[in-house]
Amino acid sequence: MELTHIDSKGDVRMVDVSQKADTERIAVAEGYIFMHQETLDLITSGEAKKGDVLACARVAGVMGAKQTSSLIPMCHPLNITKAKVDIQPVVAGEREDGRVGMHVLATCGVTGKTGIEMEALTAASIACLTIYDMCKAVDRGMEITDVRLLKKDGGKSGLWER
């Protein structure tokens, strides 16, 4: 297996996708942000001083997906056809480790020549970072973890699921 973003001399490059066929592609990524119970309560009650944390994080995640090629040097700019960010509380007793926080699930789609995994991963990351930003005044110890791809489909390689 060879890395596609490195040429025979070892130099980085943007992959030439001009000869590839357009196909429908989808990617789903997730991330978690863990926090103190009091912070989770502020978010879920809508009492955070900066406003609706989850609405802001969902919008930020979609915006992040749309900006991926500006942030990650070898990503192609894509005409994204779908970007959705869902955020659900992780409540006490739900996990064996007892941690509480938010679970972010980002889904992105495109009809194009290259995959949309990086956009879904960026959306999940930016949503988690936005939650951190909006709540850092009350909980600097929040932890973003497990940002990862769950599913990608489309293109030559077809379906991949974690």
ABEGO torsion letter per residue (X at the ends): XBBAABBAAGBBBBBBAAABBBBBBBBBBBBBBBBBAAAAAAAAAGABAAEBAAAAAAAAAAAAAAAAAAABAABBBBBBABBBBBBBBBBBGABAAGBBEBBBBBBBBBBBABBAAAAAAAAAAAAAAAAAAAAAAABAABBBBGBBBABBBEEAAEBBBX
